Amino acid sequence: MNPRLPYLRNKTSRLTQSPGVYIMRNKENGIIYIGKAKNLHNRVSSYFRENPDHTPKVAAMVSNVFDYDFIVTDSEYEALLLECSLIKQHKPKYNILLKDDKGYHYIRISDEEYPRITNEKNTKQPGKYLGPYTSGFITKETVDEVNKVFMLPTCRRKFPQDFGKGRPCLNYHIRNCMGVCRGRISSSEYGDIIGQAVEFIKNGSAGSVERMEAEMNAAAEELDFERAAVLRDRINAVKKAAEKQKIINSGVDSADVIGSAEYYNGIYISVLMYRENRLFDKAVFGFDKPEAGEDILGSFMLQFYYSRTDIPKTVVIDHIPEDGELLAELMEQQAGHKVELHVPQRGRQLELLRLAVNNSAEYAALKNDRTGREVIALEQLAKSLGLSSPPKYIEAYDISNLSSESMVAGMVVFEDGRPLKRAYKRFTIKEQEQQNDYGSMQEVLRRRLMHIITGEGDQFFTRKPDLILLDGGQGHVHAIEPILRELGLDIPLFGMVKDNKHRTRAIAAGGREIQINSIKAAFDLVTRIQDEVHRYSVSFMHSRHKKKTYSSELLAVKGIGEKKAAKLMIKYKTIANLKEASAEELAVTAGVNPEVAMELWRVIQEM
């Protein structure tokens, strides 16, 4: 705990309720956090109140606050501008810093008589540069595509020095290169092609196609059919590339599409930048999970767009941030044109928003050694069930029996959206004499949850799950809720409801059913869990039932009682193993004389 809290609370009690910016400082007077508030008193007080519910990041920041300053502004918008300016200037430790792992990338047009177009990570070499781009993948794909479409050389030969020195390479023969090495293309003609390639990179293919078509028609009228054929092939290549990358008809003229994905203690945000009807660049960022109630989208957009001038007319997002109007005003002031914050409900922009979310999920998956689908499934499940964060560790239970015989239960565990089979547990029902699914479920859950209370058992039995799923409806949930209250355990509890064809239909909770069949990733995950726990419990029930059947046949042998039959089943486990045992081995295991062992061996062979 911060020993300065009494002083900080006393200081904050007299703080103004005006809008402004607060500046948190450490013992060395260094700035560790900067924030804005429309009410300084209320916002700053929230950091220093007793029994706060802070995230680990905020708690760490508060523990290091020695004192704070504040600057009062005339409006919330002024506070917004000042906050952005100060964060950019001081880069405080606990503010979001928009850094990715890759740095910037550039497209270089080399300074040569016959220029090359390459992907670069810096601007050290001479030449003209396009960028910077945040996505190395986008720049590499763009360079590869433009070199292929315009049949530019990618070899290491120097032109015109190497004209005629050797045969053209394979790229020429497969029509991926125009064959500059033959010496039949002038530098001015090559320069025109490079100009078209650069325009293709900057403005997409629509303009390039129109101009090349005009040149092709003019060449045909002048009876220059060879040049017309070259232009025709180039136009077809551009159109083919457009189909592949949706350059011509992306459905978005100029927009940024921002999507996010949450994964436990982190949140990942991707920005897909479309310019001139094509994907121009992509940026992905990862952050610590924000404090409860904090809108990280608004904070992200403020820092991402502050001081930028290349802001499109439309920014596509999944919701309007709390400071949406102020944010739009700031962006319009910087861009010099109107900026719309748009939340799509249908159509192409909604598809692109989902694509941005998938990009964020894939980035989160890469960072956490998971698949994007698993990340999205857990996030969707958390939102559907009203959980504060995606459930990392899920336990699921199912009861299985044959009438009142072989009553058992199975527990399966899914960690990070995948089965954790070494954590699976089997339970034999001990307290129920007759078939009673609710009573059996209560017995099993009480026995299992007591391991959390006492701390006895292996690492899986003593671990508290983030979510418990029961194979059943409201009745099962109501049967277990009192046990959780009695033991003082705050664990989300839901039932997995099946339809009349034994397929997952909904989630049972709080006297109602939550329909999840329209949320595909979450629905598929719950279905997998329900199928797996059912399979596991049924297989255990069948194995128990077989053992009982085998045991009853062994008891028919004179001289074999329940204890001796149990010894045999423990030793050999299966009927196949029993049949392979000799009479002498059976005699030693069961502790019987040779005559009884021989009779036992005959019975086993007839099973």
C-alpha positions in Angstrom: 0.0 0.0 0.0 1.2 3.5 -0.8 2.1 5.3 2.5 1.2 8.6 0.8 -2.5 7.8 0.4 -3.7 9.8 3.5 -1.9 12.9 2.1 -3.2 12.3 -1.4 -6.8 11.8 -0.2 -6.7 15.0 1.8 -5.3 16.9 -1.2 -8.0 15.5 -3.5 -10.8 16.4 -1.1 -10.2 20.0 -1.9 -9.7 19.5 -5.7 -11.9 21.5 -8.1 -14.7 19.9 -10.0 -13.7 21.7 -13.2 -12.5 19.9 -16.3 -8.7 19.5 -16.7 -5.7 17.3 -16.8 -4.0 15.5 -13.9 -0.3 14.6 -13.8 0.8 11.7 -11.5 4.4 11.9 -10.3 6.7 9.4 -8.5 9.1 10.1 -5.6 11.7 11.3 -8.0 9.2 13.8 -9.5 9.0 11.9 -12.7 5.7 11.8 -14.6 4.3 8.3 -14.6 0.7 8.9 -15.7 -1.4 11.7 -17.4 -5.1 11.7 -17.7 -8.0 14.1 -18.5 -11.3 14.5 -16.7 -14.4 16.5 -17.1 -14.6 16.6 -13.3 -11.1 16.5 -11.7 -12.3 15.9 -8.2 -14.3 12.8 -9.0 -11.8 11.3 -11.4 -8.7 11.7 -9.2 -10.6 10.6 -6.1 -11.3 7.3 -7.8 -7.6 6.4 -7.7 -7.1 7.0 -3.9 -10.4 5.7 -2.4 -10.4 2.9 0.2 -10.9 -0.7 -1.1 -10.4 0.2 -4.7 -11.1 -2.3 -7.5 -8.2 -1.5 -9.6 -6.6 -3.6 -12.4 -3.0 -4.7 -11.6 -1.7 -2.0 -13.9 -3.6 0.8 -12.2 -2.8 -0.5 -8.8 0.9 -0.5 -9.6 0.6 3.1 -10.8 -1.2 4.2 -7.7 1.4 2.5 -5.5 4.1 4.7 -7.1 2.3 8.0 -6.9 4.1 10.4 -4.5 2.2 13.5 -5.6 0.2 14.9 -8.5 -0.3 18.2 -10.4 -3.3 19.4 -12.3 -4.1 21.9 -15.0 -7.6 23.3 -15.2 -9.1 24.0 -18.6 -12.1 25.9 -19.9 -13.7 22.8 -21.5 -13.4 19.1 -21.8 -12.2 19.5 -25.4 -9.3 21.6 -24.2 -8.5 19.0 -21.6 -8.5 16.4 -24.4 -6.1 18.3 -26.5 -3.8 19.0 -23.6 -3.8 15.4 -22.5 -2.8 14.2 -25.9 0.0 16.8 -26.2 1.4 16.0 -22.8 1.3 12.2 -23.3 3.1 12.7 -26.7 5.7 15.0 -25.0 6.5 13.0 -21.8 5.5 9.4 -22.8 4.6 8.4 -19.2 5.2 4.8 -18.1 1.6 3.9 -17.3 -0.1 5.5 -20.3 -0.8 3.5 -23.4 2.2 3.8 -25.8 1.4 2.8 -29.4 4.4 0.6 -30.2 4.3 -2.6 -32.2 7.1 -5.1 -32.4 8.2 -4.5 -35.9 8.9 -0.7 -36.4 8.1 0.9 -39.7 8.5 -0.3 -43.3 9.0 1.5 -46.6 8.7 0.9 -50.3 11.9 2.1 -52.1 12.3 3.2 -55.7 16.1 3.0 -56.1 18.1 5.9 -57.6 19.4 4.2 -60.8 19.0 4.5 -64.5 16.8 1.4 -64.3 15.2 1.7 -60.9 14.1 -1.3 -58.7 11.2 -1.4 -56.4 12.0 -3.0 -53.0 10.6 -3.4 -49.5 12.9 -1.8 -46.9 13.0 -1.4 -43.1 14.7 2.0 -43.2 15.5 4.9 -45.5 19.3 4.7 -45.4 19.9 3.9 -49.1 19.5 6.5 -51.8 16.3 6.6 -53.7 12.6 7.7 -53.3 10.5 6.2 -50.6 6.8 5.5 -50.1 5.6 5.2 -46.5 6.1 4.7 -43.7 3.9 1.6 -43.4 3.3 -0.1 -40.1 2.7 -3.5 -41.6 5.7 -5.4 -43.1 3.3 -7.9 -44.6 1.4 -5.2 -46.5 4.6 -3.7 -47.9 6.1 -7.1 -48.9 2.9 -8.2 -50.6 2.6 -4.8 -52.4 6.2 -4.9 -53.7 5.8 -8.6 -54.8 2.6 -7.8 -56.6 3.8 -4.7 -58.3 7.0 -6.3 -59.5 4.9 -9.2 -60.9 2.2 -7.1 -62.5 4.6 -4.8 -64.3 7.1 -7.5 -64.9 10.0 -5.6 -63.2 13.4 -7.3 -62.7 14.1 -8.6 -59.3 17.6 -10.2 -60.0 20.9 -8.8 -58.9 22.1 -7.7 -62.4 23.1 -4.0 -62.9 21.6 -2.2 -65.8 22.7 -1.0 -68.3 26.2 -2.5 -67.4 25.0 -6.1 -67.7 23.0 -5.8 -70.9 23.6 -8.9 -73.0 25.9 -10.6 -70.4 24.2 -14.0 -70.2 20.8 -15.4 -71.1 17.6 -14.1 -69.6 16.7 -15.9 -66.3 13.7 -18.2 -65.6 11.5 -15.2 -64.6 11.7 -13.9 -68.2 10.6 -17.2 -69.7 7.6 -17.6 -67.3 6.6 -14.0 -68.1 7.3 -12.6 -64.6 10.0 -10.2 -66.0 10.1 -8.1 -69.2 13.7 -9.1 -69.8 15.6 -5.8 -69.3 18.8 -7.8 -69.5 18.4 -8.2 -73.2 19.1 -4.5 -73.7 16.0 -3.9 -75.9 14.1 -1.5 -73.5 15.2 2.1 -73.3 15.6 3.9 -69.9 12.9 6.3 -70.8 10.4 3.5 -71.7 11.4 1.7 -68.5 10.9 4.9 -66.5 7.4 5.2 -67.9 6.6 1.7 -66.6 8.1 2.5 -63.2 5.9 5.6 -63.1 2.8 3.5 -63.7 4.0 1.0 -61.0 4.4 3.8 -58.4 0.9 5.2 -59.3 -0.4 1.7 -58.9 1.0 1.6 -55.4 -0.2 5.0 -54.5 -3.7 5.1 -56.0 -4.8 1.6 -56.7 -5.5 0.1 -60.0 -8.6 1.9 -61.3 -6.6 4.9 -62.7 -3.8 2.7 -63.9 -6.2 0.5 -65.9 -7.9 3.5 -67.5 -4.7 5.2 -68.6 -3.2 1.9 -69.9 -6.3 1.2 -71.9 -6.1 4.6 -73.5 -2.4 3.9 -74.4 -3.3 0.4 -75.7 -6.0 1.9 -78.0 -3.6 4.6 -79.2 -0.9 2.0 -79.9 -3.4 -0.1 -81.9 -4.5 2.9 -84.0 -0.8 3.5 -84.8 -0.5 -0.2 -85.8 2.1 -0.7 -83.0 0.5 -4.1 -82.2 3.5 -5.4 -80.2 3.2 -2.5 -77.7 -0.6 -2.9 -77.6 -0.2 -6.5 -76.7 2.2 -5.7 -73.9 -0.2 -3.2 -72.5 -3.1 -5.6 -72.9 -1.2 -8.2 -70.8 -0.3 -5.6 -68.2 -4.0 -4.6 -67.9 -5.0 -8.2 -67.4 -2.3 -8.6 -64.8 -3.5 -5.5 -62.9 -7.1 -6.7 -63.0 -6.1 -10.2 -61.8 -4.2 -8.6 -58.9 -7.3 -6.5 -58.1 -9.5 -9.6 -57.9 -7.0 -11.3 -55.6 -6.6 -8.3 -53.2 -9.9 -6.6 -53.7 -8.0 -3.5 -54.8 -10.6 -2.1 -57.2 -13.9 -3.0 -55.4 -13.0 -3.2 -51.7 -16.3 -1.4 -51.1 -14.5 1.3 -49.0 -13.2 4.4 -50.8 -11.2 5.8 -47.8 -11.7 4.6 -44.3 -9.9 3.2 -41.2 -11.5 0.0 -39.8 -10.8 -0.6 -36.1 -11.4 -4.0 -34.5 -10.4 -5.4 -31.1 -10.1 -8.8 -29.4 -9.8 -9.4 -25.7 -7.7 -12.3 -24.3 -7.5 -12.6 -20.5 -5.3 -9.8 -19.2 -4.7 -8.3 -22.6 -6.6 -6.5 -25.4 -5.5 -6.3 -29.0 -6.5 -3.6 -31.5 -6.0 -3.7 -35.2 -6.5 -0.8 -37.7 -7.1 -1.7 -41.4 -6.4 1.4 -43.5 -8.2 1.6 -46.8 -7.3 4.3 -49.3 -8.6 4.6 -52.9 -10.7 1.4 -52.7 -7.8 -0.8 -51.5 -6.1 -2.0 -48.4 -3.3 0.5 -47.9 -1.8 -0.5 -44.5 -2.4 -2.4 -41.3 -1.3 -1.7 -37.7 -1.8 -4.0 -34.7 -1.2 -3.1 -31.0 -1.4 -5.0 -27.8 -2.2 -3.5 -24.3 -2.8 -4.6 -20.8 -6.5 -5.1 -20.0 -8.1 -1.7 -19.1 -9.7 -0.9 -15.7 -13.3 -1.8 -15.3 -15.5 0.8 -17.0 -12.6 2.3 -18.9 -13.3 2.6 -22.7 -10.0 1.6 -24.2 -11.2 2.3 -27.7 -11.5 6.0 -27.0 -8.1 6.2 -25.3 -6.5 4.3 -28.2 -8.1 6.5 -30.9 -7.0 9.7 -29.1 -3.3 8.6 -29.1 -3.4 6.9 -32.5 -4.9 9.9 -34.3 -3.3 12.8 -32.4 -1.0 14.9 -34.6 -1.8 12.7 -37.7 -3.1 14.5 -40.8 -3.7 11.4 -43.0 -7.1 10.8 -41.4 -9.8 9.4 -43.7 -13.3 10.7 -43.9 -14.7 7.6 -42.2 -13.6 5.6 -39.2 -15.4 2.3 -38.8 -15.7 1.1 -35.2 -18.0 -1.3 -33.2 -19.3 1.4 -30.8 -19.0 5.1 -30.3 -16.5 5.9 -27.5 -17.5 7.9 -24.5 -15.7 11.0 -25.9 -16.9 10.3 -29.4 -17.9 13.9 -30.2 -14.7 15.4 -28.8 -12.7 12.8 -30.6 -14.4 13.6 -34.0 -13.9 17.3 -33.4 -10.2 16.7 -32.8 -9.8 14.5 -35.8 -11.6 17.0 -38.1 -9.4 19.9 -36.8 -6.3 17.9 -37.7 -7.5 16.5 -41.0 -9.1 19.6 -42.3 -12.3 17.8 -43.3 -15.3 16.2 -41.7 -14.7 12.8 -40.1 -17.5 10.4 -39.4 -17.3 7.7 -36.6 -19.5 5.0 -38.1 -20.9 1.8 -36.4 -22.1 -0.4 -39.3 -25.1 -2.6 -38.9 -24.9 -4.5 -42.2 -23.1 -4.6 -45.5 -19.5 -4.4 -46.6 -18.3 -2.2 -43.8 -19.6 -4.7 -41.2 -17.7 -7.4 -43.1 -14.5 -5.3 -42.9 -15.1 -4.7 -39.2 -15.3 -8.4 -38.6 -12.1 -8.8 -40.6 -10.4 -6.3 -38.3 -11.6 -8.2 -35.3 -10.3 -11.4 -36.8 -6.9 -9.7 -37.4 -6.8 -8.7 -33.7 -7.8 -12.2 -32.6 -5.0 -13.7 -34.8 -2.5 -11.3 -33.3 -3.6 -12.2 -29.8 -3.5 -15.9 -30.7 0.1 -15.5 -32.1 1.2 -13.8 -28.9 -0.4 -16.5 -26.7 0.2 -19.6 -28.8 -3.4 -20.1 -29.7 -5.6 -19.9 -32.8 -7.6 -16.8 -33.7 -10.8 -18.9 -33.6 -10.1 -20.0 -30.0 -9.5 -16.4 -28.9 -12.8 -15.2 -30.5 -14.7 -18.1 -29.1 -13.7 -17.4 -25.5 -14.4 -13.6 -26.0 -17.8 -14.3 -27.4 -18.6 -16.7 -24.6 -17.6 -14.2 -22.0 -19.8 -11.5 -23.6 -22.7 -13.8 -24.0 -22.6 -15.0 -20.3 -21.8 -11.5 -18.9 -18.4 -12.5 -17.6 -15.8 -9.7 -16.9 -13.1 -11.5 -19.0 -12.8 -14.6 -21.1 -12.7 -17.8 -19.0 -9.2 -19.3 -19.1 -10.0 -22.4 -17.1 -13.4 -24.1 -17.7 -14.7 -27.2 -15.9 -17.7 -29.2 -17.2 -19.7 -32.0 -15.5 -22.1 -34.7 -16.6 -23.8 -37.6 -14.7 -24.1 -41.0 -16.4 -25.8 -44.2 -15.2 -27.8 -47.3 -16.2 -30.9 -47.0 -14.0 -29.5 -47.1 -10.5 -26.5 -49.1 -11.5 -23.0 -47.9 -12.3 -23.8 -44.3 -11.3 -20.8 -42.1 -12.2 -19.8 -38.6 -13.2 -17.2 -37.1 -15.4 -15.4 -33.8 -15.2 -13.5 -32.4 -18.2 -11.4 -29.3 -18.3 -10.8 -26.8 -21.1 -7.9 -24.4 -20.7 -7.5 -21.6 -23.2 -10.3 -23.2 -25.3 -8.6 -26.6 -25.6 -9.1 -29.9 -23.7 -6.7 -30.3 -20.8 -7.0 -34.1 -20.5 -4.5 -34.6 -17.7 -6.9 -32.5 -15.5 -10.0 -34.7 -16.2 -11.5 -36.4 -13.2 -13.9 -39.4 -12.7 -16.3 -39.7 -9.8 -18.2 -42.8 -8.5 -21.5 -41.8 -6.9 -21.4 -43.0 -3.3 -24.3 -41.4 -1.5 -27.2 -42.0 -3.9 -28.9 -45.4 -3.7 -31.4 -44.7 -6.5 -31.0 -42.7 -9.7 -31.1 -39.0 -8.8 -29.3 -36.7 -11.3 -29.7 -33.6 -9.1 -28.5 -35.4 -6.0 -25.6 -37.0 -7.8 -24.5 -33.6 -9.2 -24.7 -32.1 -5.8 -22.5 -34.9 -4.3 -19.9 -34.6 -7.1 -19.6 -30.8 -7.0 -19.4 -30.7 -3.2 -16.7 -33.3 -3.2 -14.8 -31.4 -5.9 -15.2 -27.9 -4.5 -14.1 -28.9 -1.1 -10.6 -29.4 -2.5 -10.5 -25.7 -3.3 -11.5 -24.9 0.3 -9.1 -27.3 2.0 -6.2 -27.0 -0.5 -5.9 -30.8 -0.6 -5.3 -32.7 -3.8 -3.3 -32.2 -7.0 -2.7 -28.9 -8.8 -5.9 -29.3 -10.8 -8.2 -30.2 -7.9 -7.0 -27.2 -5.9 -7.4 -24.7 -8.8 -10.4 -22.5 -8.8 -12.1 -22.6 -12.3 -13.1 -19.4 -14.1 -16.4 -21.1 -15.2 -18.4 -24.2 -14.4 -20.7 -25.7 -17.0 -23.2 -28.5 -16.1 -24.7 -30.8 -18.7 -28.3 -30.0 -17.9 -30.8 -27.1 -17.6 -32.1 -24.8 -14.9 -32.7 -27.7 -12.4 -29.0 -28.6 -12.3 -28.0 -25.0 -11.9 -30.4 -24.5 -9.0 -29.2 -27.6 -7.4 -25.5 -26.4 -7.3 -26.0 -22.7 -6.6 -26.6 -23.2 -2.8 -23.4 -25.2 -2.5 -21.4 -22.4 -4.0 -23.0 -19.9 -1.6 -22.4 -22.3 1.3 -18.7 -22.6 0.5 -18.3 -18.9 -0.2 -17.1 -19.5 -3.8 -17.8 -16.9 -6.4 -17.6 -19.0 -9.6 -19.8 -18.4 -12.6 -22.2 -21.4 -13.0 -24.3 -22.2 -16.1 -26.1 -25.2 -17.6 -25.7 -26.6 -21.1 -29.1 -27.3 -22.5 -29.7 -29.9 -25.2 -32.6 -30.2 -27.7 -34.6 -33.4 -28.2 -31.9 -34.7 -30.6 -29.3 -34.4 -27.8 -27.6 -31.4 -29.5 -26.5 -28.2 -27.7 -29.3 -25.6 -27.8 -28.7 -22.9 -25.2 -27.1 -21.9 -21.9 -29.2 -22.0 -18.7 -28.6 -19.2 -16.2 -30.6 -17.3 -13.6 -34.0 -18.7 -14.4 -33.6 -18.1 -18.1 -31.9 -19.5 -21.2 -29.3 -17.7 -23.3 -29.4 -18.5 -26.9 -25.9 -18.8 -28.4 -26.5 -20.7 -31.6 -26.2 -17.5 -33.6 -22.8 -16.8 -32.1 -20.9 -19.4 -34.1 -17.4 -19.5 -32.4 -18.9 -19.6 -28.9 -21.6 -22.1 -29.8 -19.0 -24.4 -31.4 -16.9 -24.2 -28.2 -19.8 -25.0 -25.9 -20.9 -27.9 -28.2 -17.4 -29.3 -28.1 -17.3 -29.1 -24.3 -20.7 -30.7 -23.9 -19.9 -33.5 -26.3 -16.6 -34.2 -24.6 -18.0 -34.3 -21.1 -20.8 -36.6 -22.2 -18.4 -38.9 -24.0 -16.1 -39.0 -21.0 -18.8 -39.8 -18.4 -20.5 -42.4 -20.6 -17.2 -44.2 -21.3 -16.5 -44.3 -17.5 -20.0 -45.6 -16.8 -19.6 -48.4 -19.4 -16.2 -49.4 -18.0 -17.7 -49.6 -14.5 -20.6 -51.6 -15.7 -18.4 -54.1 -17.5 -16.3 -54.5 -14.4 -19.4 -55.2 -12.4 -20.5 -57.8 -14.9 -17.2 -59.5 -14.9 -17.0 -59.4 -11.1 -20.4 -61.1 -10.8 -19.3 -64.0 -13.1 -16.1 -64.4 -11.0 -18.2 -64.6 -7.8 -19.9 -67.7 -9.3 -16.7 -69.7 -8.8 -16.7 -71.5 -5.4 -14.0 -70.0 -3.2 -14.0 -66.6 -4.9 -15.6 -63.8 -2.8 -15.9 -60.1 -3.4 -12.4 -59.3 -2.0 -10.7 -61.9 -4.2 -12.7 -60.8 -7.2 -11.7 -57.2 -6.5 -8.0 -58.2 -6.3 -8.3 -59.8 -9.7 -10.0 -56.8 -11.3 -7.5 -54.4 -9.8 -4.6 -56.5 -11.1 -5.8 -57.3 -14.6 -8.3 -54.4 -15.2 -9.8 -55.9 -18.4 -11.3 -59.3 -19.4 -8.6 -59.6 -22.1 -5.8 -59.4 -19.6 -7.6 -61.9 -17.4 -7.8 -64.4 -20.3 -4.1 -64.1 -20.8 -3.3 -65.0 -17.2 -2.4 -68.6 -16.4 -4.1 -70.7 -13.6 -0.9 -70.3 -11.5 -0.9 -66.5 -11.9 -4.6 -66.4 -10.9 -3.9 -68.5 -7.9 -1.1 -66.1 -6.7 -3.2 -63.0 -7.3 -6.5 -64.2 -5.7 -4.7 -66.3 -3.0 -6.5 -69.5 -3.8 -5.5 -73.2 -4.1 -4.7 -74.8 -7.5 -8.1 -76.5 -7.8 -10.0 -73.2 -7.3 -7.6 -71.4 -9.7 -8.2 -74.0 -12.4 -12.0 -73.6 -12.1 -11.5 -69.9 -12.1 -9.4 -70.1 -15.3 -12.1 -72.2 -17.1 -14.8 -69.6 -16.2 -12.7 -66.8 -17.4 -12.0 -68.5 -20.7 -15.7 -68.8 -21.3 -16.5 -65.1 -20.7 
